[in-house]
């Protein structure tokens, strides 16, 4: 069964950094565009980033532009989300998702959860002093 597995979440102080990992289990994610979303209780899932299969076209949500960066390592079958200058409002469960496509959906459609075929189980990120 094809699924994604996230790791790297935890507790960090404001201004700190974390790197999340999203690995393919049972399939090779090099053929898939991969997105990161986050969600807090009572709110809709928010698009954080989407990276194409080449790793050279990446979309970011307005709330994280300039602070977060996505990348992919084909050899490790893994996509990363490096998060810098973390703020308390970045606290959320972070999910990665995949879609069988070379590029992320156009305009802001990449940030719509229904664009994706499968999801990981999520990893908690808490930013607090």
Number of C-alpha atoms within 10 A of each C-alpha: 6 12 18 24 18 23 18 14 18 14 14 18 14 17 14 14 16 18 16 21 21 27 22 19 15 10 13 15 26 22 17 19 25 35 30 30 23 22 18 15 8 6 8 11 19 19 26 25 25 27 27 23 21 16 19 11 13 19 22 22 18 10 13 17 12 12 13 20 19 25 20 23 13 15 8 12 15 21 25 22 22 14 20 17 15 22 17 15 12 20 19 21 18 26 26 30 25 24 20 16 14 16 21 26 18 9 8 12 12 25 24 13 18 9 15 19 11 16 21 21 14 22 21 18 21 20 19 16 9
